[in-house]
Amino acid sequence: MRNRCIIAIDGPSGAGKSTVSQELARRLGYLYLDTGAMYRAAALEARRQGIALDDIPALTRMCADLQIRLKLEQGSLRTLLGGEDVSEAIRTPEMSQGASAISARQPVRERLWQLQRELGREGGIVAEGRDIGTVVFPEAEYKFYLDATPEERARRRYEELRIKGLAVDYAATLREIQARDRNDQQRALAPLRPAKDAVIIDSTALSAEEVVEVMTRLVAEAANRPR
């Protein structure tokens, strides 16, 4: 039996999962498991190998040797692809779309599920993604589904990229968000949806700090209930 629990946070792109999950993990002294970064890294590896994202045989061969790790370094979570730090390279609109496409491919998903479950075996993690509470950790003690309107999520993503100095357009960013929503919700393999026992939180009008406060309170209340 695990000494520490698993907290699963699912939701669409741009809902604030990463920011909220990192802060919640920090408060609890847990590991932050960024599954989205892992899918982005897989998409980057496919691009580097010249593999089409619908080429299942080639993706299967790629996954046989795929090594992706998450490492906390000076308070910052880094994504390592075969030992190389690709934390910045995976944070582009192209890799965002690539992650959505490659995540629908069974060999990729099964390989990353394996890696994610290994990281969560002992508990003590806050894991965020799109199928954490439904597929990867259905036994998670606490499950949240973080949402926001497409317009608000596009605004957040636009500001994030603009601050990084990238040339971005809000209308194009909104279209990308909407396209990714359709891809994630309609895919046959592990579609994006709330777990049946997840607490749904609409963050449209909430700051990240307010969302973390809600989650922290709910986790504390649940932990203190008689069993």
Phi, psi and omega in degrees: 000140182287142175281331180235154189270174173249131176247120182255128179234111179251167177156169182286170179300134175084007181282350180101014184301316184296310181299313181295315182296319179298316182290319179297318178298319179298316181296323184272349185073031181257167174277136175268121181253102182268090182289331178300320178298326181291320178290325176297318179295323177295320178295322178295318179297319178297318179296317181297327180272359180070031182265127175293143186286358174247011180270088187299314179301317180292321178295323178298316178295319180300318185291338179300329182244009185290123179236114179231128179232155173247132185226129177273119185229112180052045177080000182243133179278123181250146178253123182249125178249107184057033180091348180268134177284111182245023186304322180275322184298334183271355184262058177231158177304324179298316180287332175297312178293323178296321179296319179298318181290314186287335180291345178275357183266124188303314182298325179291313183297318181295322179294318181286326173303317180300312180296320181293318180293327176297319180292330183264005186303321183267001182077195180069038179227151167248110184252132179235147180175219181234353178216027185292309182282341182265327187233307188291309180231066179296343179269005182306139182290329182226130182230132177232149172237111184262124184230170173192163180295153177303322181296318180290321179293323177293321180298316180297315181294319178301313180295321179299313181288323180296318179298329179282358178088012180274145178280110184229157179235132184299314182300319179293321179296319178297318179297320179295319178299314182294321178294319180293322176303313180299315180299315184291323184279334186258353181295149182286328184264116177049061180296155179291123176195155177290144170295151183300330182255019180277148171272122181269128180237123176268114185264009185308315184253014182247145172280165177300321179298319179294321178295317179298320179299317178298313181296316180300317180295316182294321177296317180296318180296317180294321182293333183268356179288142176297141181254000000 
